[in-house]
Amino acid sequence: MQSVSVYGVDGSLTFDNTKIADFTKIEEKVVSDHNEELSFQLFKNEVIGTYTRCRIVMDEVIPLRARVFGQDTTEVIVNVEYDILIANDTGKLIILANKKSCDKISDYISEEFGINYQKIAYNLPRIIETLRMLKKLNFVK
């Protein structure tokens, strides 16, 4: 299930949006008793307002019982795509992916661009309650 995770730049670092560029990372991992190369790719797409939209294409290991070429396996590699947005002025990172993938994506981007990201937690119940209270407001002149 996909969700939205937001990461802010840790500390008082100033963000340089010229660092945003295409890159590829390869990681070796043992999957179902075989050495496999898992790839991670970032593609810079377009600038939308104050954000740069990027596409992530990565291999993920999924636990799944299956039979492949007559052999039983418990893990498969799936190639998935996710969208991210990077704020051009602050470097805030918005990732549309599942929670586990979000953490991995932010780690790869932090390492590649030399930026420390920290996950931002929002108190959704409080926000929803505040919005409910705002609906009941009346402005009188």
N, CA, C and O atoms as a MOPAC input file, in Angstrom:
PM7 MOZYME 1SCF
protein

 N      0.84000 1    -1.18400 1     0.00000 1
 C      0.00000 1     0.00000 1     0.00000 1
 C      0.87900 1     1.23800 1     0.00000 1
 O      1.82100 1     1.33900 1     0.78600 1
 N      0.57200 1     2.17600 1    -0.87900 1
 C      1.37700 1     3.38100 1    -0.94700 1
 C      0.86200 1     4.42600 1     0.02400 1
 O     -0.32900 1     4.48900 1     0.32700 1
 N      1.78100 1     5.23800 1     0.49900 1
 C      1.45100 1     6.33500 1     1.38800 1
 C      2.35400 1     7.49900 1     1.02500 1
 O      3.10800 1     7.43600 1     0.05400 1
 N      2.27400 1     8.54200 1     1.79900 1
 C      3.12000 1     9.71500 1     1.57800 1
 C      3.98500 1     9.90300 1     2.81100 1
 O      3.47400 1     9.95700 1     3.93000 1
 N      5.28100 1    10.00200 1     2.61200 1
 C      6.21200 1    10.28900 1     3.70500 1
 C      6.95400 1    11.57000 1     3.36900 1
 O      7.31700 1    11.81200 1     2.21800 1
 N      7.17400 1    12.38500 1     4.39100 1
 C      7.84000 1    13.67000 1     4.21000 1
 C      9.11200 1    13.68000 1     5.04100 1
 O      9.09900 1    13.30900 1     6.21500 1
 N     10.21800 1    14.11000 1     4.42500 1
 C     11.50700 1    14.19100 1     5.08800 1
 C     12.04500 1    15.61000 1     4.94700 1
 O     12.03000 1    16.18900 1     3.86100 1
 N     12.52100 1    16.16100 1     6.06100 1
 C     13.12500 1    17.48700 1     6.04500 1
 C     14.62800 1    17.36800 1     6.14800 1
 O     15.15500 1    16.36100 1     6.62200 1
 N     15.32400 1    18.42000 1     5.69300 1
 C     16.77700 1    18.44900 1     5.78000 1
 C     17.15000 1    18.64500 1     7.23600 1
 O     16.70400 1    19.59600 1     7.87900 1
 N     17.97300 1    17.73800 1     7.75500 1
 C     18.38500 1    17.76000 1     9.15500 1
 C     19.41900 1    18.85600 1     9.36800 1
 O     20.38000 1    18.97000 1     8.60700 1
 N     19.21900 1    19.66200 1    10.40700 1
 C     20.18000 1    20.71600 1    10.73100 1
 C     19.89700 1    21.99100 1     9.95900 1
 O     18.81200 1    22.17300 1     9.40800 1
 N     20.88400 1    22.87000 1     9.92800 1
 C     20.71900 1    24.18000 1     9.28700 1
 C     21.44800 1    24.24700 1     7.95200 1
 O     21.90800 1    25.31000 1     7.53600 1
 N     21.55100 1    23.09500 1     7.28200 1
 C     22.20400 1    23.07100 1     5.98500 1
 C     21.36100 1    23.80500 1     4.95300 1
 O     20.13200 1    23.72600 1     4.96900 1
 N     22.03000 1    24.51500 1     4.06100 1
 C     21.31100 1    25.12400 1     2.95300 1
 C     21.31300 1    24.13300 1     1.80300 1
 O     22.31800 1    23.47400 1     1.54100 1
 N     20.19200 1    24.03300 1     1.12700 1
 C     20.03500 1    23.04700 1     0.07700 1
 C     20.40400 1    23.65100 1    -1.27000 1
 O     19.98100 1    24.76000 1    -1.59700 1
 N     21.18600 1    22.92500 1    -2.04100 1
 C     21.59000 1    23.34000 1    -3.37700 1
 C     20.86200 1    22.45100 1    -4.37700 1
 O     21.20900 1    21.28100 1    -4.53900 1
 N     19.83300 1    23.01500 1    -5.06100 1
 C     19.02100 1    22.18600 1    -5.95400 1
 C     19.75800 1    21.76800 1    -7.22400 1
 O     19.22900 1    20.96900 1    -7.99600 1
 N     20.96000 1    22.28300 1    -7.46200 1
 C     21.74000 1    21.81700 1    -8.61400 1
 C     22.30400 1    20.42300 1    -8.36700 1
 O     22.77700 1    19.77500 1    -9.30000 1
 N     22.26000 1    19.95600 1    -7.12900 1
 C     22.70600 1    18.59200 1    -6.80900 1
 C     21.75600 1    17.53600 1    -7.35300 1
 O     22.14700 1    16.38500 1    -7.54700 1
 N     20.50700 1    17.92400 1    -7.59900 1
 C     19.51800 1    16.95900 1    -8.06900 1
 C     19.87900 1    16.54400 1    -9.49300 1
 O     19.83300 1    17.35100 1   -10.42200 1
 N     20.23500 1    15.28900 1    -9.64400 1
 C     20.61300 1    14.77000 1   -10.95900 1
 C     20.32800 1    13.27300 1   -10.99800 1
 O     20.17900 1    12.62900 1    -9.95900 1
 N     20.25500 1    12.73100 1   -12.20800 1
 C     20.03500 1    11.29200 1   -12.37100 1
 C     21.19400 1    10.51100 1   -11.76200 1
 O     22.35000 1    10.92000 1   -11.86900 1
 N     20.88400 1     9.39300 1   -11.12600 1
 C     21.94300 1     8.50500 1   -10.64100 1
 C     21.42200 1     7.08300 1   -10.51400 1
 O     20.21500 1     6.84500 1   -10.46000 1
 N     22.35700 1     6.15000 1   -10.46800 1
 C     22.04000 1     4.72700 1   -10.33900 1
 C     22.90800 1     4.12400 1    -9.25600 1
 O     24.09600 1     4.43200 1    -9.16000 1
 N     22.31900 1     3.26700 1    -8.44200 1
 C     23.05800 1     2.52300 1    -7.41900 1
 C     22.76000 1     1.03900 1    -7.61500 1
 O     21.63400 1     0.64800 1    -7.92500 1
 N     23.79400 1     0.22600 1    -7.42700 1
 C     23.64400 1    -1.22300 1    -7.50500 1
 C     24.04200 1    -1.81200 1    -6.15500 1
 O     25.08200 1    -1.46600 1    -5.59600 1
 N     23.19300 1    -2.71300 1    -5.63700 1
 C     23.44000 1    -3.36100 1    -4.35000 1
 C     23.34600 1    -4.86800 1    -4.56000 1
 O     22.41700 1    -5.35200 1    -5.20700 1
 N     24.29800 1    -5.60000 1    -4.01800 1
 C     24.24500 1    -7.06400 1    -4.11500 1
 C     23.56800 1    -7.62200 1    -2.87300 1
 O     23.81400 1    -7.17900 1    -1.75000 1
 N     22.70100 1    -8.61500 1    -3.11000 1
 C     21.96800 1    -9.22500 1    -2.00700 1
 C     21.67300 1   -10.66900 1    -2.36500 1
 O     21.48700 1   -11.00000 1    -3.53600 1
 N     21.62900 1   -11.52700 1    -1.35500 1
 C     21.28100 1   -12.93300 1    -1.56300 1
 C     19.75800 1   -13.04900 1    -1.51700 1
 O     19.12400 1   -12.71800 1    -0.51500 1
 N     19.18500 1   -13.53100 1    -2.63400 1
 C     17.74000 1   -13.70400 1    -2.75500 1
 C     17.48200 1   -15.14800 1    -3.16100 1
 O     17.92300 1   -15.59100 1    -4.22200 1
 N     16.76900 1   -15.87500 1    -2.31900 1
 C     16.47300 1   -17.29100 1    -2.57200 1
 C     17.73800 1   -18.07400 1    -2.91300 1
 O     17.78000 1   -18.81400 1    -3.89500 1
 N     18.75400 1   -17.90100 1    -2.09600 1
 C     20.03300 1   -18.61500 1    -2.21300 1
 C     20.81900 1   -18.27300 1    -3.48000 1
 O     21.67700 1   -19.05500 1    -3.89000 1
 N     20.55300 1   -17.14500 1    -4.10100 1
 C     21.29700 1   -16.69800 1    -5.27200 1
 C     21.77900 1   -15.26100 1    -5.05200 1
 O     21.06000 1   -14.44900 1    -4.47100 1
 N     22.97700 1   -14.95100 1    -5.50800 1
 C     23.45500 1   -13.57500 1    -5.46300 1
 C     22.78000 1   -12.78100 1    -6.57700 1
 O     22.85200 1   -13.14400 1    -7.75100 1
 N     22.13500 1   -11.71100 1    -6.19200 1
 C     21.41200 1   -10.87700 1    -7.15300 1
 C     21.88600 1    -9.44000 1    -7.03300 1
 O     22.29900 1    -9.00600 1    -5.95700 1
 N     21.82900 1    -8.70300 1    -8.13300 1
 C     22.11600 1    -7.27500 1    -8.13500 1
 C     20.78500 1    -6.53600 1    -8.15100 1
 O     19.98300 1    -6.69200 1    -9.07200 1
 N     20.56200 1    -5.73100 1    -7.12000 1
 C     19.35200 1    -4.92500 1    -7.03500 1
 C     19.71100 1    -3.49600 1    -7.43400 1
 O     20.66500 1    -2.91800 1    -6.91400 1
 N     18.94400 1    -2.93900 1    -8.35400 1
 C     19.26800 1    -1.59000 1    -8.83200 1
 C     18.31100 1    -0.55300 1    -8.25900 1
 O     17.15900 1    -0.84500 1    -7.93600 1
 N     18.81800 1     0.65200 1    -8.14600 1
 C     18.05400 1     1.82500 1    -7.71000 1
 C     18.40500 1     2.94800 1    -8.67300 1
 O     19.57800 1     3.27600 1    -8.84800 1
 N     17.39500 1     3.53700 1    -9.29800 1
 C     17.64600 1     4.61100 1   -10.25200 1
 C     16.75100 1     5.79700 1    -9.94500 1
 O     15.56600 1     5.63500 1    -9.65200 1
 N     17.32600 1     6.99500 1   -10.01600 1
 C     16.57100 1     8.22900 1    -9.87700 1
 C     16.65400 1     8.96400 1   -11.20400 1
 O     17.73700 1     9.14500 1   -11.75900 1
 N     15.49600 1     9.38600 1   -11.70800 1
 C     15.42500 1    10.15200 1   -12.95000 1
 C     14.78400 1    11.49900 1   -12.64800 1
 O     13.64200 1    11.55900 1   -12.19300 1
 N     15.51500 1    12.57300 1   -12.90100 1
 C     14.98700 1    13.92400 1   -12.70700 1
 C     14.05600 1    14.22600 1   -13.86800 1
 O     14.46800 1    14.15900 1   -15.02600 1
 N     12.79500 1    14.56000 1   -13.57100 1
 C     11.80900 1    14.74800 1   -14.63100 1
 C     11.53700 1    16.20500 1   -14.95200 1
 O     11.89000 1    16.68100 1   -16.03100 1
 N     10.91500 1    16.91300 1   -14.03100 1
 C     10.46400 1    18.26300 1   -14.34900 1
 C     10.38900 1    19.10500 1   -13.09200 1
 O     10.36300 1    18.59000 1   -11.97500 1
 N     10.35500 1    20.41200 1   -13.30000 1
 C     10.17700 1    21.34500 1   -12.20000 1
 C      8.71300 1    21.77900 1   -12.20700 1
 O      8.20300 1    22.28900 1   -13.20500 1
 N      8.05700 1    21.56700 1   -11.07800 1
 C      6.65400 1    21.94400 1   -10.92300 1
 C      6.59500 1    22.97700 1    -9.80800 1
 O      6.68500 1    22.62100 1    -8.63300 1
 N      6.44500 1    24.23600 1   -10.15200 1
 C      6.42600 1    25.29900 1    -9.15800 1
 C      7.75500 1    25.35300 1    -8.42700 1
 O      8.79300 1    25.60000 1    -9.04000 1
 N      7.72900 1    25.12300 1    -7.12200 1
 C      8.96000 1    25.16000 1    -6.31700 1
 C      9.50400 1    23.76300 1    -6.03300 1
 O     10.39700 1    23.60100 1    -5.20100 1
 N      8.96900 1    22.75400 1    -6.72100 1
 C      9.40700 1    21.37300 1    -6.51000 1
 C      9.97600 1    20.77700 1    -7.79400 1
 O      9.57400 1    21.14000 1    -8.90000 1
 N     10.91800 1    19.85700 1    -7.62100 1
 C     11.42900 1    19.05800 1    -8.72900 1
 C     10.84600 1    17.66300 1    -8.58400 1
 O     11.00300 1    17.01900 1    -7.54700 1
 N     10.17000 1    17.19800 1    -9.63200 1
 C      9.55700 1    15.86600 1    -9.62500 1
 C     10.56300 1    14.87700 1   -10.19600 1
 O     11.16400 1    15.11300 1   -11.24300 1
 N     10.73400 1    13.76600 1    -9.48800 1
 C     11.65300 1    12.71900 1    -9.93100 1
 C     10.92600 1    11.38100 1    -9.91400 1
 O      9.95600 1    11.18800 1    -9.18100 1
 N     11.41200 1    10.47500 1   -10.72700 1
 C     10.87400 1     9.11600 1   -10.79000 1
 C     11.93500 1     8.17500 1   -10.23900 1
 O     13.10300 1     8.25200 1   -10.62000 1
 N     11.52200 1     7.28900 1    -9.34300 1
 C     12.40900 1     6.27500 1    -8.78400 1
 C     12.02500 1     4.93000 1    -9.38700 1
 O     10.85000 1     4.56400 1    -9.38700 1
 N     13.00000 1     4.19700 1    -9.89600 1
 C     12.79100 1     2.83600 1   -10.38200 1
 C     13.74900 1     1.96300 1    -9.57800 1
 O     14.96400 1     2.15600 1    -9.62400 1
 N     13.19800 1     1.00700 1    -8.84500 1
 C     14.04800 1     0.19500 1    -7.97700 1
 C     13.56600 1    -1.24400 1    -7.91500 1
 O     12.39100 1    -1.53800 1    -8.13300 1
 N     14.50800 1    -2.13700 1    -7.61000 1
 C     14.19000 1    -3.54200 1    -7.39800 1
 C     13.90200 1    -3.75900 1    -5.92300 1
 O     14.65300 1    -3.29800 1    -5.06400 1
 N     12.82200 1    -4.45600 1    -5.63100 1
 C     12.47300 1    -4.78000 1    -4.25300 1
 C     12.31600 1    -6.28700 1    -4.11500 1
 O     11.78800 1    -6.95600 1    -5.00300 1
 N     12.77900 1    -6.80300 1    -2.99500 1
 C     12.61900 1    -8.22500 1    -2.69400 1
 C     11.31600 1    -8.39500 1    -1.93600 1
 O     11.09800 1    -7.78700 1    -0.88800 1
 N     10.44800 1    -9.24500 1    -2.49500 1
 C      9.13400 1    -9.48100 1    -1.90600 1
 C      9.06300 1   -10.93000 1    -1.42500 1
 O      9.35300 1   -11.84100 1    -2.20000 1
 N      8.68200 1   -11.17000 1    -0.15700 1
 C      8.50700 1   -12.55700 1     0.29200 1
 C      7.26800 1   -13.15400 1    -0.36600 1
 O      6.15600 1   -12.66000 1    -0.17900 1
 N      7.46700 1   -14.21700 1    -1.13300 1
 C      6.37100 1   -14.84300 1    -1.86100 1
 C      6.73200 1   -16.28300 1    -2.16200 1
 O      7.78300 1   -16.56600 1    -2.73600 1
 N      5.85100 1   -17.19000 1    -1.76900 1
 C      6.07400 1   -18.61000 1    -2.09800 1
 C      5.61700 1   -18.83700 1    -3.52500 1
 O      4.46500 1   -18.58100 1    -3.87500 1
 N      6.54800 1   -19.32700 1    -4.34900 1
 C      6.23100 1   -19.54400 1    -5.75800 1
 C      7.10300 1   -20.66000 1    -6.30300 1
 O      8.06600 1   -21.08200 1    -5.66400 1
 N      6.75500 1   -21.13200 1    -7.49100 1
 C      7.57800 1   -22.10900 1    -8.18700 1
 C      8.06100 1   -21.44400 1    -9.47200 1
 O      7.27200 1   -20.93700 1   -10.27000 1
 N      9.39000 1   -21.46000 1    -9.64900 1
 C     10.00500 1   -20.84000 1   -10.81600 1
 C     10.91800 1   -21.86400 1   -11.46800 1
 O     11.82600 1   -22.39000 1   -10.82400 1
 N     10.68700 1   -22.14600 1   -12.72900 1
 C     11.48400 1   -23.11100 1   -13.47100 1
 C     11.59500 1   -24.45000 1   -12.72400 1
 O     12.65700 1   -25.07200 1   -12.70300 1
 N     10.49000 1   -24.88000 1   -12.11600 1
 C     10.44600 1   -26.16700 1   -11.44300 1
 C     11.05400 1   -26.17600 1   -10.04500 1
 O     11.18200 1   -27.24200 1    -9.44400 1
 N     11.43400 1   -25.00700 1    -9.50800 1
 C     12.02000 1   -24.94300 1    -8.16500 1
 C     11.16300 1   -24.04400 1    -7.27800 1
 O     10.65100 1   -23.01600 1    -7.72000 1
 N     11.01900 1   -24.45400 1    -6.02000 1
 C     10.28500 1   -23.63600 1    -5.06300 1
 C     11.15500 1   -22.46700 1    -4.61500 1
 O     12.36400 1   -22.60900 1    -4.43200 1
 N     10.52500 1   -21.32300 1    -4.44500 1
 C     11.23300 1   -20.13100 1    -3.97500 1
 C     10.37200 1   -19.41000 1    -2.94300 1
 O      9.14900 1   -19.54700 1    -2.93900 1
 N     11.01000 1   -18.65300 1    -2.08100 1
 C     10.28500 1   -17.90800 1    -1.05500 1
 C     10.42500 1   -16.40300 1    -1.21600 1
 O      9.81900 1   -15.64300 1    -0.46000 1
 N     11.22000 1   -15.95600 1    -2.19600 1
 C     11.41000 1   -14.53200 1    -2.43500 1
 C     11.47100 1   -14.27500 1    -3.93900 1
 O     12.02000 1   -15.07600 1    -4.69600 1
 N     10.90500 1   -13.15900 1    -4.35500 1
 C     10.99600 1   -12.74500 1    -5.75200 1
 C     11.44300 1   -11.28300 1    -5.79800 1
 O     11.25700 1   -10.53600 1    -4.83700 1
 N     12.02900 1   -10.88900 1    -6.91700 1
 C     12.45300 1    -9.50300 1    -7.10800 1
 C     11.45200 1    -8.83100 1    -8.03600 1
 O     11.17000 1    -9.32000 1    -9.13100 1
 N     10.92400 1    -7.71300 1    -7.58300 1
 C      9.94500 1    -6.96200 1    -8.34800 1
 C     10.53100 1    -5.59400 1    -8.66600 1
 O     11.10500 1    -4.94200 1    -7.79400 1
 N     10.38800 1    -5.16200 1    -9.91300 1
 C     10.84000 1    -3.83300 1   -10.31600 1
 C      9.66000 1    -2.87500 1   -10.16100 1
 O      8.63200 1    -3.04600 1   -10.81600 1
 N      9.80300 1    -1.86900 1    -9.29800 1
 C      8.71100 1    -0.94700 1    -9.00000 1
 C      9.11100 1     0.49300 1    -9.30700 1
 O     10.29600 1     0.82100 1    -9.36800 1
 N      8.10900 1     1.34400 1    -9.49700 1
 C      8.33600 1     2.76200 1    -9.76600 1
 C      7.59600 1     3.59400 1    -8.73100 1
 O      6.46200 1     3.29100 1    -8.35800 1
 N      8.27100 1     4.66100 1    -8.27000 1
 C      7.67000 1     5.58400 1    -7.31600 1
 C      7.95400 1     7.01400 1    -7.77300 1
 O      8.90000 1     7.26200 1    -8.52100 1
 N      7.12600 1     7.94300 1    -7.31400 1
 C      7.34000 1     9.36600 1    -7.57300 1
 C      7.81500 1    10.04600 1    -6.30200 1
 O      7.38200 1     9.71200 1    -5.19900 1
 N      8.71100 1    11.00400 1    -6.47500 1
 C      9.13900 1    11.82600 1    -5.34300 1
 C      9.12800 1    13.28800 1    -5.78300 1
 O      9.21900 1    13.59500 1    -6.97100 1
 N      9.01500 1    14.17100 1    -4.81300 1
 C      9.11900 1    15.60300 1    -5.04000 1
 C     10.18900 1    16.13700 1    -4.09700 1
 O     10.22400 1    15.78200 1    -2.91900 1
 N     11.06000 1    16.99100 1    -4.62300 1
 C     12.10600 1    17.62000 1    -3.81300 1
 C     11.91600 1    19.12300 1    -3.89500 1
 O     11.91700 1    19.69200 1    -4.98600 1
 N     11.75300 1    19.77700 1    -2.73900 1
 C     11.59500 1    21.23600 1    -2.70600 1
 C     12.90500 1    21.88600 1    -3.13600 1
 O     13.96400 1    21.57600 1    -2.59000 1
 N     12.83500 1    22.78200 1    -4.11100 1
 C     14.04200 1    23.40700 1    -4.65500 1
 C     14.74300 1    24.33100 1    -3.67200 1
 O     15.96400 1    24.47900 1    -3.72900 1
 N     13.98500 1    24.96000 1    -2.76300 1
 C     14.60500 1    25.90900 1    -1.84300 1
 C     15.02000 1    25.28000 1    -0.51500 1
 O     16.07000 1    25.62700 1     0.02600 1
 N     14.21000 1    24.35900 1     0.01900 1
 C     14.52000 1    23.79000 1     1.33500 1
 C     15.07700 1    22.37600 1     1.27200 1
 O     15.70000 1    21.91900 1     2.23000 1
 N     14.86500 1    21.67600 1     0.16500 1
 C     15.32000 1    20.29500 1     0.05100 1
 C     14.36200 1    19.28500 1     0.64600 1
 O     14.66400 1    18.09200 1     0.68100 1
 N     13.19900 1    19.74700 1     1.12100 1
 C     12.20700 1    18.82600 1     1.69100 1
 C     11.88900 1    17.74300 1     0.66800 1
 O     11.72100 1    18.02500 1    -0.51800 1
 N     11.80800 1    16.51400 1     1.13600 1
 C     11.61800 1    15.35600 1     0.28100 1
 C     10.24500 1    14.74700 1     0.55400 1
 O      9.93900 1    14.39200 1     1.69200 1
 N      9.42200 1    14.62500 1    -0.47700 1
 C      8.10000 1    14.02200 1    -0.36700 1
 C      8.10900 1    12.76900 1    -1.23100 1
 O      8.33500 1    12.83500 1    -2.43900 1
 N      7.85900 1    11.62900 1    -0.59800 1
 C      7.94400 1    10.34200 1    -1.28500 1
 C      6.57800 1     9.66600 1    -1.27400 1
 O      5.94100 1     9.55100 1    -0.22700 1
 N      6.13500 1     9.22100 1    -2.44500 1
 C      4.88400 1     8.48100 1    -2.56800 1
 C      5.23700 1     7.01400 1    -2.76600 1
 O      5.45500 1     6.57000 1    -3.89400 1
 N      5.29300 1     6.26500 1    -1.67300 1
 C      5.67700 1     4.85000 1    -1.70400 1
 C      5.26400 1     4.20400 1    -0.38200 1
 O      4.75000 1     4.87800 1     0.51100 1
 N      5.49100 1     2.89600 1    -0.26300 1
 C      5.20500 1     2.24900 1     1.00900 1
 C      6.28400 1     2.64900 1     2.03100 1
 O      7.35500 1     3.12900 1     1.66200 1
 N      5.98400 1     2.44400 1     3.29900 1
 C      6.84900 1     2.93400 1     4.37300 1
 C      8.27400 1     2.38800 1     4.28200 1
 O      9.23800 1     3.14000 1     4.42500 1
 N      8.40800 1     1.09800 1     4.04700 1
 C      9.73000 1     0.47200 1     3.96900 1
 C     10.53400 1     1.05000 1     2.80100 1
 O     11.72500 1     1.32900 1     2.93700 1
 N      9.88100 1     1.22600 1     1.67000 1
 C     10.56100 1     1.78100 1     0.49800 1
 C     10.92200 1     3.24800 1     0.70700 1
 O     11.96800 1     3.70100 1     0.24100 1
 N     10.06500 1     3.99100 1     1.40100 1
 C     10.35100 1     5.40800 1     1.67100 1
 C     11.66000 1     5.56500 1     2.42600 1
 O     12.48100 1     6.41800 1     2.08700 1
 N     11.85300 1     4.75100 1     3.44100 1
 C     13.07600 1     4.84000 1     4.23200 1
 C     14.30100 1     4.51600 1     3.38600 1
 O     15.33300 1     5.17500 1     3.50700 1
 N     14.19100 1     3.50600 1     2.53200 1
 C     15.30700 1     3.12400 1     1.66400 1
 C     15.60600 1     4.22500 1     0.64800 1
 O     16.76900 1     4.53600 1     0.39200 1
 N     14.56000 1     4.81200 1     0.07200 1
 C     14.73500 1     5.88600 1    -0.90900 1
 C     15.41600 1     7.08500 1    -0.27000 1
 O     16.34900 1     7.64900 1    -0.84200 1
 N     14.95500 1     7.48000 1     0.91600 1
 C     15.57500 1     8.64200 1     1.57800 1
 C     17.02600 1     8.35600 1     1.94200 1
 O     17.86000 1     9.26100 1     1.88200 1
 N     17.34800 1     7.12200 1     2.31600 1
 C     18.73100 1     6.76300 1     2.61800 1
 C     19.61700 1     6.87800 1     1.38100 1
 O     20.71400 1     7.43200 1     1.45100 1
 N     19.14600 1     6.35700 1     0.25300 1
 C     19.92500 1     6.43700 1    -0.98700 1
 C     20.13500 1     7.88800 1    -1.42000 1
 O     21.23600 1     8.26200 1    -1.82400 1
 N     19.08800 1     8.70100 1    -1.33800 1
 C     19.20300 1    10.10600 1    -1.75000 1
 C     20.11500 1    10.86900 1    -0.79700 1
 O     20.91200 1    11.70000 1    -1.23300 1
 N     20.00200 1    10.59200 1     0.50100 1
 C     20.88000 1    11.23200 1     1.48800 1
 C     22.33900 1    10.93100 1     1.18200 1
 O     23.18700 1    11.82300 1     1.20500 1
 N     22.61900 1     9.67800 1     0.89900 1
 C     23.98700 1     9.25100 1     0.62100 1
 C     24.51300 1     9.87400 1    -0.67600 1
 O     25.65500 1    10.33000 1    -0.72900 1
 N     23.68600 1     9.89100 1    -1.71000 1
 C     24.12600 1    10.39500 1    -3.01300 1
 C     24.35300 1    11.91100 1    -3.00900 1
 O     25.34300 1    12.38900 1    -3.56400 1
 N     23.44700 1    12.66200 1    -2.39100 1
 C     23.53200 1    14.11400 1    -2.42300 1
 C     24.22300 1    14.71400 1    -1.20200 1
 O     24.40100 1    15.93000 1    -1.13300 1
 N     24.61300 1    13.88200 1    -0.23900 1
 C     25.30500 1    14.37200 1     0.94700 1
 C     24.41500 1    15.20400 1     1.85700 1
 O     24.86000 1    16.19100 1     2.44200 1
 N     23.15900 1    14.80200 1     1.97100 1
 C     22.18000 1    15.52700 1     2.78700 1
 C     21.62900 1    14.57700 1     3.83600 1
 O     21.32500 1    13.42400 1     3.53100 1
 N     21.49700 1    15.04600 1     5.06100 1
 C     20.89200 1    14.22600 1     6.11000 1
 C     19.40700 1    14.54500 1     6.19700 1
 O     19.01600 1    15.66600 1     6.52200 1
 N     18.58800 1    13.54000 1     5.90100 1
 C     17.13800 1    13.71900 1     5.97800 1
 C     16.60300 1    13.13300 1     7.26900 1
 O     17.07700 1    12.10600 1     7.75300 1
 N     15.59800 1    13.81400 1     7.81900 1
 C     14.92300 1    13.34700 1     9.02600 1
 C     13.42500 1    13.31200 1     8.73600 1
 O     12.85400 1    14.27700 1     8.22900 1
 N     12.81100 1    12.19900 1     9.06300 1
 C     11.38200 1    12.03400 1     8.78500 1
 C     10.57300 1    13.01400 1     9.62300 1
 O     10.82400 1    13.18900 1    10.81500 1
 N      9.60300 1    13.64600 1     8.98300 1
 C      8.71800 1    14.58700 1     9.66700 1
 C      7.42100 1    13.85400 1     9.97600 1
 O      6.79100 1    13.29000 1     9.08200 1
 N      7.02900 1    13.86500 1    11.23100 1
 C      5.79100 1    13.20200 1    11.64900 1
 C      4.70800 1    14.26400 1    11.85000 1
 O      4.92500 1    15.26500 1    12.53500 1
 N      3.56300 1    14.03700 1    11.25600 1
 C      2.42600 1    14.93500 1    11.40800 1
 C      1.40100 1    14.27500 1    12.30300 1
 O      1.17600 1    13.06700 1    12.22200 1
 N      0.78000 1    15.07100 1    13.15800 1
 C     -0.25400 1    14.56900 1    14.05900 1
 C     -1.60300 1    14.67500 1    13.32900 1
 O     -2.32200 1    15.66400 1    13.47500 1
 N     -1.93100 1    13.64900 1    12.54900 1
 C     -3.13700 1    13.68900 1    11.72200 1
 C     -4.43400 1    13.80500 1    12.52400 1
 O     -5.32400 1    14.55300 1    12.12000 1
 N     -4.57300 1    13.09200 1    13.64800 1
 C     -5.82500 1    13.26300 1    14.40100 1
 C     -6.04000 1    14.72100 1    14.84400 1
 O     -7.16700 1    15.21700 1    14.81400 1
 N     -4.97300 1    15.39900 1    15.25100 1
 C     -5.10200 1    16.80000 1    15.66800 1
 C     -5.45500 1    17.69100 1    14.47700 1
 O     -6.27400 1    18.60200 1    14.60500 1
 N     -4.84800 1    17.43500 1    13.33400 1
 C     -5.14500 1    18.21500 1    12.13100 1
 C     -6.59700 1    18.03200 1    11.72400 1
 O     -7.27900 1    19.00000 1    11.38700 1
 N     -7.07100 1    16.78700 1    11.75400 1
 C     -8.46200 1    16.51700 1    11.38800 1
 C     -9.41300 1    17.19800 1    12.36000 1
 O    -10.41500 1    17.77900 1    11.94300 1
 N     -9.11100 1    17.13200 1    13.64000 1
 C     -9.96600 1    17.77000 1    14.63500 1
 C     -9.98000 1    19.28700 1    14.44600 1
 O    -11.02700 1    19.92000 1    14.58700 1
 N     -8.83600 1    19.86600 1    14.13100 1
 C     -8.76100 1    21.30700 1    13.88400 1
 C     -9.61500 1    21.67800 1    12.67800 1
 O    -10.31400 1    22.69100 1    12.70400 1
 N     -9.56500 1    20.87400 1    11.63000 1
 C    -10.36900 1    21.14900 1    10.44500 1
 C    -11.85800 1    21.03600 1    10.74600 1
 O    -12.65900 1    21.80400 1    10.21300 1
 N    -12.22900 1    20.09100 1    11.59000 1
 C    -13.63800 1    19.96700 1    11.97300 1
 C    -14.10800 1    21.20700 1    12.71000 1
 O    -15.22600 1    21.67800 1    12.49800 1
 N    -13.25100 1    21.73600 1    13.57900 1
 C    -13.60900 1    22.94300 1    14.32100 1
 C    -13.69600 1    24.14300 1    13.38400 1
 O    -14.53800 1    25.01800 1    13.58500 1
 N    -12.84400 1    24.20000 1    12.36700 1
 C    -12.87000 1    25.32800 1    11.43700 1
 C    -14.14100 1    25.34500 1    10.60000 1
 O    -14.59700 1    26.41700 1    10.20200 1
 N    -14.71600 1    24.19400 1    10.32900 1
 C    -15.95500 1    24.14100 1     9.55600 1
 C    -17.09000 1    24.85100 1    10.28900 1
 O    -18.00600 1    25.37700 1     9.65700 1
 N    -17.03300 1    24.86600 1    11.60400 1
 C    -18.10700 1    25.44700 1    12.39900 1
 C    -17.95500 1    26.95200 1    12.60300 1
 O    -18.81500 1    27.57600 1    13.22300 1
 N    -16.87400 1    27.54500 1    12.09200 1
 C    -16.64700 1    28.97800 1    12.26900 1
 C    -17.58700 1    29.78900 1    11.40300 1
 O    -17.88700 1    29.41500 1    10.27000 1
 N    -18.04600 1    30.89900 1    11.94400 1
 C    -18.84300 1    31.86200 1    11.19500 1
 C    -18.15300 1    33.20600 1    11.27900 1
 O    -17.77700 1    33.64500 1    12.36500 1
 N    -17.98600 1    33.85600 1    10.15600 1
 C    -17.37700 1    35.17100 1    10.12800 1
 C    -18.49500 1    36.21200 1    10.03200 1
 O    -19.28200 1    36.21800 1     9.08500 1
 N    -18.54200 1    37.08100 1    11.02500 1
 C    -19.59700 1    38.10100 1    11.09500 1
 C    -18.96800 1    39.46200 1    10.91100 1
 O    -17.91400 1    39.74900 1    11.47700 1
 N    -19.61700 1    40.30400 1    10.11500 1
 C    -19.11200 1    41.64800 1     9.86800 1
 C    -19.79600 1    42.64400 1    10.73600 1
 O    -19.49500 1    43.83500 1    10.66300 1

